[in-house]
Amino acid sequence: MKSDIAKKGIERAPHRALFKAMGYTDTEIERPLIGVANSANSIVPGHVHLDKIVDAVKTGVCMAGGTPVEFGVIGVCDGIAMNHTGMKYSLGSRELIADSVEVMATAHALDALVLVPNCDKIVPGMLMAAARLDIPAVVVSGGPMLAGRHPRKGGKVDLITVFEAVGAVLSGKMTEEELTEVEEAACPTCGSCSGMFTANSMNCLTEAIGMGLPGNGTIPAVMAARIRLAKQAGMQVMEMWEKEITPRKIMTEKAFQNALAVDMALGCSTNTVLHLTAIAREAGVEIDLNLINEVSGKTPHLCSLSPGGKDHIEDLNRAGGIQAVIRELADAGRINAECITVTGKSVGENIAKTEVLDRDVIRPLDNPYHAQGGLAVLFGNIAPEGCVVKQSAVRDEMLRHEGPARVFESEEAASEAIMGGKIQKGDVIVIRYEGPMGGPGMREMLTPTAAIAGMNLDADVALITDGRFSGGTRGASIGHVSPEAMQGGPIAIVREGDPIAIDIPGKTIALRVSDAEIRSRLDGWEAPAPKITKGYMARYAKNVASASHGAIVR
């Protein structure tokens, strides 16, 4: 056992004494030490209940003959951090999470890990750590929130409904009293927010890549099945330890291709591009952004999930969950069925008895919601290294668009203009200096995009940025423009009124300015002063890579 270096032999008597100070018996000390990374806190709705999940995991570990040792991990709620300085710290927390898990597992010579995340950056941070450490590891999330119900209209509502309702109030389409009703109803339970936003996207892809047990992505947080799954995860990690099944044996190039295929079928968040790229690098696998277009081109969009569609994660769970989506893709040859998973079995073995239970929620490949997958990467002179759009959430009339640039140096300035009625139909909003280095931290911009949707401008206005968007964003919202403005990317020299042409089906985006003019403007460009000059985010800004490389810290 790896943990023997910290507990076995005469010279480790002091170490055993410290274990006994915590109440561990000799029997417990002699067993494999299984780290349980607990990201519970009382500020994130998706994490407020994780102590119960962790207790179930620990029970499962004990049932299978291991000794669980629990440690804490931070977590940021992107919704609460949204549209203020706090959002600058969200993406950066991913690296802190990965580093802290690495430190705890290595410093204490842990034999294996059960990782318990739920929300946006915690899931990829823990997966990055698992790939880096390469000791047996299982991820079990806290599960999705249930959708709310509008108290009078009766339809489903969620967090995005509230964000978009703000725009509706500002444009006179809704009263403040109606907004309060939606606010009260939108988030009825604990769990990760109920649509296919970033947290649920990553939990579903964790299952698709093979690092979570079947059900990890979709079993609602409030169901007893989630507790049973956590116990199974605790037991399963012991089997993985015995069979020496480690994350790098699971997270192979073919497994990442599986995850991308499921990503396209589900219509996941654009943030999955950042996170899958970063996780793959830790696993020794390279994901070229062109691969996303390749997979998207041959993988239809099968699920109509919020924010772009009518269904929520609870509906996907009822329809058979991620395993049913995998089965649908595998039957058409779009999945590498031989990949091993945390079950100890192959993908093909896992889905052998799975079937789709609701064909309206998970459509067949010959009758998809869209012929191509949920995401597209665009390239052009304004984004030489690419930019990302959730094409499944774009209205048909905005798939191709050309209009004048409306340039803003921050999210706040753009939000003020949108909510102040200063944006006209046809405009292309450009928000820059919000990238990984320039933000710093590459803020999500749900507030301006939700305001555009709530004001019914999403059929007429596009938004491009070197920042990023929430998984809850819909419309022609194009993020991750690379290189970013702070690195001297061409987005830095766009001027008010410059024509910008967007062609999502053609995978292109172009600043309609001559190459000579672009070169001239870039020659005269100077980087602005950093926005944060001390603390963690100042260090982060100095070392972070481009979004096209997953915004990893070098």
N, C-alpha and C positions, 0 to 999 in steps of 0.2 A: 504494500500500500504506500502511496505517495506520502500519506500523513505519518508514516512510521518515522520519518526524519524529525518529526516534532514530538514524538511520544514514546518511542521504543528504546529500550536499553537502559543501563545504569545511569549513563550520562544525561538521560532525559528525565530523571527523577524530578528536577525542579519544574520542568514543563508539566509533568503529570500533577504535581502539587497545585499548579495554577488551575488546571482543569478541575481538580477536586474542590478548589475554592469556590467554584461555580456550582458545585453539587453533582458533577459528573461522577459516575461509578467506574470502577475498573472495567466492567463489561462494556459500558458505553465508550470508554476511551479506546478499548481494543478494536472496536468496530470501525468501518470506514467513516470518515468525517465528511458529511454532505453539507456544503454551504447552501443556505437558503437566503437569497438576496431579496429583501423585503422593502419595497418602495412605498409602503403605506404612509399616509399623512392625512391631515384633516383640512387641507386646502385644495385638493384635487378631487372632484366628484368620482373620477375613475379609480381613485386610490383609497378613498375613505373606508372602504370595506376590506382592504387587502389583508388585514391582520387575520380575518376569518379564513381567507384563502391560504395564507401561510400556515395557520394552525392545521389545516387539512393536509397540506403538503408534508408537514413534520410528522403527522400521524402516519401517512403513507410510507415515509422513509423508515420510521420505527417498525412498521408492520413487516417491511422487507429486510430488516436486519441491519439498518444503518443508524448512524447517530446524526441527527440534524443539528446544525449550528447556524443560527440566524444572525444576519447583520443588515444594517439599514442602508438605503440608497435614496438620494434626493429625487424629486420630480417636480416639474413645472406644469401648471395648468395653462395651456395656450390661450384658452378662452378668457381667463381672468387676466392674463398678461397682455392681451390684445390691445393694440392701438395706444400704447404708451411705452415708456422706456423699458418696462419689464420684458417686452417681446424681444428686445435685443439680446436677452440672456437665454432664451429658450433653446435655440439650436446649439449654442455653445455648451449647454448642459449635457448634451449627448456625449461629448468627449469626457466630461467629468464623470459621468456615470460609467462609461467604459473603463476609465482609468481606476475608479474606486473599486469596481468589482475585481479588476486585475490585482490591485493591491491587496485586497482582503483575501482573495483566494491563494495568492502566492505567499503572502506573509505568514499565513496559517497552514500552509501545506495541505489544502483541502483536496479530497479525492475526487469530488464531483460537485455539480451545482444544480440546484433548481432555481430558476430565475423567475421572479414574480413581478412583472410590470403591468401596465395597462395603457398608458397614454403616449402622446406623440413621440417624444424623444427618448423615453425610458425604454421602449421596446427595442429600437435599433441600437441604443447604447449598450443594452445587455447582450444583444446578439453580436455586436462588435467584440465585446469582452469574451464571449464564448468562443468565437473564432480565434481570437488572439491567444487565449489560454490553452485551447484544444484539450480540455479534460472533459469527461462525460458531462453533458448538460441537457436539461429539458427546460423549455419555457412554458409556463402556464399563466395566462393573463387573467385579469379580474373580470373580463367579459363586458359586453356592451350594455348600455342603458336601454330601457324600453322607450319607445316613442311616446310622446304625449298626445292628448286628444284635445282639440279645440272645444272649449266649454259650450259654445253655442252652435258653431258650424259642424262640429262632429268629426272633421277630418284630422289626420295626423299632423302634429307639429313637433319641431325639434329646435335645437339651439339656433340653427341657421334661420328658421322662421323668425326668431326674435331679432337677429341682426338685420334681416331684410325688412322687418316691420318698422325698424327705426327710420329707414329710408322712406317707407310708405307714410309715416307720420310727418316727416319733414316736407314731403311733396303734397301733403293734404289729402292723401288717399286713405288715411286711417286716423282715428282719434287716439289720444293718449290713453283713454280708458280701455280701448280695444287692445292697445299695446300691452297694458298691464295684465289683461286676461291671458294673452299669449305668453307673457313672461312667467306667469304663475303655472301654466300648464306644460311648458315645453320640455322640462327636464324632470320627469316624475320619479325617477329612481337613481340610485348610485350606478356607476358604470361609465365606460367610455361613450362619448356622445353618439346618439343612436343611428346615424347615417354612415355612409361609406366615406367618412372623413379620415384624417391621417391615422389616428389611433387604431380605428378598426381596420383600416387598410393594412397597417403593419401587423396587427394580430392575425388577420386572415392570411397574409403572405408568410408569416412565421409557420403557420400550419402547412401552407403550400410548399414551402421550401424543405419541410420535413423536420423542423425543430420544435414543433408543438404537436401534441396529440390530436387526433381527430375530434373536432368540436371546439378547439381552442379559440378559433376566430369568431364563432357565432353564438355559442350558448350564452344567453343573457345573464348578466351579473346576479340577478335576484333568484335564479333557478337553483334548486338543489343539485341539479346535474353539474353545475359549476363546481360545487364542493366535492362531488364525487370525482370529477375530472382532476381536481387538485390532489386528491388522495392517490389517484392512479399515477399522476406525474411523480409523486414521491416514491411510489413503488417502482415505477419504470426506470427511474434514474439508477436504481440499484442493479437492475438487469443490464443497463448500458455499461455500468461499471464492471460488472462481471464479464461481459462480452467485449469490453474495450472498444465500444462504439463512441467515437468522439466527434465533435462538431465538424471538423474538416473532412471527415469521411462522409458526412451528410451534406454539407454545404459545398458541393462541387459545381463545376461549370454547368452541368446538365440540370442540377437542382435550381440554380439561379434562372436558367431558361424556363423551367417549370413555373417558378414564381412570377416571371414576367408574363407568361401566357395567362396565368390566373389573374394577374393584375389587369391585363387588357380585357379579359372577359367580364371582370367585375366593374371596371371603370373606377379604379382606385385614385387616391390623391396624387397630385403631381409630386408631392414630397417623397413618394416612394422611389423616385429616380435618385434623389439625393441619398436616401438611406440604403437602398440596395447597392448602390455604387460603393458607399463607404463600407458596408458589411462585407461585400465581395473582396475589397482590397485587403481586409483583415484576414480573409480566408485564402488569400493568394490567387484570387480570380479577378480578371479584368472585365469590366462591362463597358463596352464602347457604346456611346449614345446612339449610333446608327443601328445597333442591335434592337433598340426599343422600337424604331420604325419598322424594322424587319419583322419582329414578332407581332407588332400591332397590325401590320399589313395582312397577316395570315390568320389572325385570331379575332373572330367577331366579338362584339360587345353583347353579352348574353343577359346581363342583369341591369334592371333600371332602378338604381338605388339613389337615395337622397345624397347630395343635393341636386343631381341632374335628373332624378327620376322619382317614382312614386313609392318605392318600397324602402324598408329599413332593415337593419341587420336581423331583427327578430323574424322578419318574413323570410330572409335567406336561410336562417336556421331551420324554420319550419319546412322549407322546401328541400332540405337535405344538406344544407351547409356547404362548406368548402369542398368536402370530399365528393359531393354530387357534381359540383362544377368541374372538379378534376376528372371525374368519370366521364362527363360529357365531352371534355377536351381529349381525354385519352382514347375514347372510342373512335375519334376522328384522327388519331395519330399525332396530336398536338402536344403530348406529354411524354416525357421519358419515364416510363413506368418502372424501370429497373432501379431507380434511385432508392437508396436506403433511407429510412426515417427513424425518429426516436422510438417508434414502436418496436424496432428491431426487425421489422419487415419492410418489404419494398413498397413503393407507391402502388404498384399494381395489386399487391396482396391486400393493402389497406382498403382499396376501393372495390374489391371483388364482389361484395354483396351490397354495394351502395346503389341507390337509384334516385332520380329526380322525382320529388313528390308534388311539385307544383310547377307546371310548364309555363305559367304566366310570370313567375318569379325568376326561374332559370329556363330561358328559352333554348330550343335546339339550335344547332349550328346553321341549319337551313332556314331558320326564321328568327334571326337575331334582332336586337334593337338597333344596332348599327353594324354595317358590314366590316368595319375595322374596329380595332381595340380602343380602349378608353383614352390612351395617351398618344401624343404626337410630339416629336422633336423637330423644331424648325431651325433652319440655317439661313444665313444671309449676311449682308455687309454690316448690319447692326448687331448681329450675334454670330460672329465667325465660329465660335466654339459651341453654338447651339443655344436654344431656349425651349421651354416645355409648356404645353397647354393640355388641359383636360378636354379633349375634343368631344367626348361624349356628353359634356355639359354645355356645349356651345350651340346656340340656336342656328338653324340652317342658314339663315340670311346673313350670319356673321362669319361663316366659314371662309369667305373671301371678303376682304374689306380694304378700302384705301381711304385715308383721311388725313387731316392736318394734325401735327403733333401739338399737344398741350403739355408743356414741360414743367415738372415740379421736382424740387431737390429733396423732398421728404414725403413720407406718407401723410403727415399731418397737413402739409400744404395742399396736397391733392384732395384729402378728405374734406377740408374746409371749402375748396372750390366746388366739389361735387355737391355737398350738402347746401351750399350757398346758391345753387342754381346757375353756376358759371360755366358748366359744361354743356355743349351743344350736340345735337344728334350728328353723327359722322365723325366726331373727334376721336383721336387716338391719344389717350392719356399716357404720358411717359413719367414714371417715377424712378429716379436714379439715386445713387449713393445710399442704397439700402441693401447692398450685397453682403457677402460674408465678411469682407474686409471693411467696406465703406459704411455699413450700417452702424456699428459692426453687428454681426449676428444674423443678418439676412431675415429681417422680420417678416412674419406672415401678415398679409394685408386683407383680412376679411372685412374690416370696416368699410373701406372704399368700394370693394367689389359688391358687398351686400347692399350698400347704399345705391349703387348703380342698378342692381336687380330690383330693389324695393321701389325705386323711382321709375321702373319700367323703361330703363334705358339700355338694358342688356341686348336688345335687338338692334341697337344703333351705335353703341360706343364700345371701343376696345381699350384695353389697358395693358401696357407692357412695362416690365420692371426688371432690374437686376436683383430685386428681392424675391420673395416667394409668396405663395398663397396658401391659405388654409385648405384642407381637404373639403371644407364646406363651401368653397368658392365655386360659382358657376358663371358662365358667360365667356366672352372672348378675352380671357385673362391669361396673359402670357408671361411667365416668370422665368427665373434662373438665367436671364440674359448674360452670356459669358463671351469674352471677359467682362467683368463688371466695370462700372464707371471709375471706381477708386483705383483700379488697375490700368486705367487708360483705355478701356474698351470703347468702341465707337459710340455706345449709348451716351458717353460723357459729352459728346460734341453735337448732339441733336439740338436744334434750335426751334423755338416757337414757330409753328406754321409749316415746318418741313413736312412734306408728304411722306407717309409711311404706308407700305402695301403689305398686307397679310394674306397669305394663301395657305390655309391649313391643309387642304387636300394635297396641295403641291409641296408641302413641307418647307415653305420658304417664307422669309420675312425680309423686307428691303426698305432701307432709307433711300428715297428717291432724290439722291444728291450725287453728284459726280464723284468718282474716285479721287480726282485731283482736289476737289473741295474738301473731302473727308480728310485727306492727308494734310492739307493746309491747316484745317482746324485742329487736328491732333498735334501738329507741330507746335501750335500755340497753346496747348492745354497744360494746365498745372494742377496737380492734385490738391484738393482742399485740406485743411487741417483735420486731424482725426477728431471724431465726435466724443470719444471716450479716451482719456489719457492716463488712467490709473486702474489698478485692479485686474481681475481676471480677463475681462473683455478687451482691455488694452493689449494684454499679452496674446490673447486669441487673435486679434486683428493682425498682429505682426506675423503670425505663423499659419493662418488659415489658407487653404487652397481654394481655387475657383470652384463655383458650383458644378461645373462640368466634370470635376474630379470628386464630387461628393461632399465638398466643403470640409474635407478632412483637415486635421491639424498636422502640419508637417513636423 
